[in-house]
């Protein structure tokens, strides 16, 4: 019988206490940027029909990006120099006269 190592989420779900040392920021970012983790995130966003970001890039277009562009983003994330695009806040009028604040990528808003 082959045993597999449980992830942190699986250990918590099975009632196990976390006893390992917390990962450093660098180690955590390396795990976030691992190819398999990014692929899993892509599949989840695609399955949830994720919307384009402020740059207008659609989820399906991500696979068409040159490897150099993806490598550049990964390096910026690992170095801590990545600067995400700003998000515009939009007020949405409600029927009762109030407003609801919502984040928007700014697409289609003048």
C-alpha atoms as one frame of an Amber mdcrd trajectory, in Angstrom:
protein
   0.000   0.000   0.000   1.415   3.377  -1.028   0.878   6.255   1.397   0.572
   9.788   0.145   1.482  12.899   2.033  -1.588  14.906   2.996  -1.747  18.575
   2.134  -2.282  21.129   4.896  -5.975  21.357   4.044  -6.319  17.543   4.153
  -4.521  17.347   7.510  -6.816  19.966   9.020  -9.885  18.205   7.555  -8.730
  14.969   9.181  -8.307  16.693  12.548  -4.532  16.771  12.570  -2.725  19.683
  14.150  -0.199  21.603  12.103   3.146  21.190  13.819   5.531  22.174  11.039
   7.265  25.538  10.982   5.480  28.211   8.982   6.955  28.635   5.505   8.951
  31.741   4.781   7.539  34.287   2.350   9.995  33.146  -0.325   9.058  29.476
   0.064   5.361  30.317  -0.047   5.741  32.382  -3.221   7.745  29.573  -4.833
   4.893  27.172  -4.088   2.320  29.661  -5.428   4.312  30.067  -8.654   4.895
  26.358  -9.285   3.713  25.325 -12.735   1.247  22.706 -11.422  -0.305  25.168
  -8.959  -0.737  27.770 -11.720  -2.277  25.135 -14.012  -4.769  24.132 -11.295
  -5.655  27.804 -10.704  -6.145  28.349 -14.444  -8.485  25.352 -14.688 -10.523
  26.582 -11.707 -10.884  30.117 -13.095 -11.835  28.723 -16.516 -14.421  26.372
 -14.959 -15.895  29.313 -13.020 -16.050  31.363 -16.245 -13.734  34.041 -14.845
 -13.980  37.537 -16.280 -11.152  39.410 -18.013  -8.976  41.624 -15.857  -8.356
  45.341 -16.333  -5.974  44.470 -19.184  -8.892  42.872 -21.073  -7.095  39.513
 -21.335  -9.655  36.697 -21.372  -9.024  33.431 -19.537  -8.835  31.466 -22.795
  -6.134  33.824 -24.084  -3.749  33.002 -21.233  -2.601  29.814 -22.936  -1.604
  31.873 -25.978   0.826  34.074 -24.040   4.482  33.535 -24.893   6.404  31.511
 -22.322   8.700  34.519 -21.824   5.758  36.674 -20.686   4.652  34.067 -18.153
   8.243  33.627 -16.950   8.532  37.401 -16.500   5.384  37.544 -14.357   6.627
  34.602 -12.294   9.994  36.286 -11.705   8.298  39.547 -10.695   6.126  37.640
  -8.212   9.145  35.844  -6.741  11.188  39.079  -6.470   8.253  40.952  -4.934
   8.247  43.550  -7.718   4.946  42.583  -9.417   2.563  45.552  -9.554  -1.057
  44.515 -10.196  -3.295  46.790 -12.229  -5.498  49.140 -10.165  -9.171  48.336
  -9.661 -11.829  51.020 -10.099 -14.608  51.232  -7.508 -18.079  51.802  -8.931
 -21.231  52.913  -7.107 -24.307  50.894  -8.105 -27.639  52.660  -7.392 -30.167
  50.535  -5.467 -33.962  50.755  -5.772 -34.275  52.048  -2.183 -32.112  55.067
  -3.021 -28.901  53.742  -1.502 -25.755  52.708  -3.302 -23.697  49.559  -3.313
 -19.970  49.809  -3.803 -18.445  47.323  -6.232 -14.949  46.725  -7.552 -14.609
  46.849 -11.314 -11.752  46.249 -13.685 -12.816  49.407 -15.479 -13.619  47.638
 -18.751 -16.372  49.463 -20.591 -16.528  52.311 -18.088 -15.776  55.827 -19.273
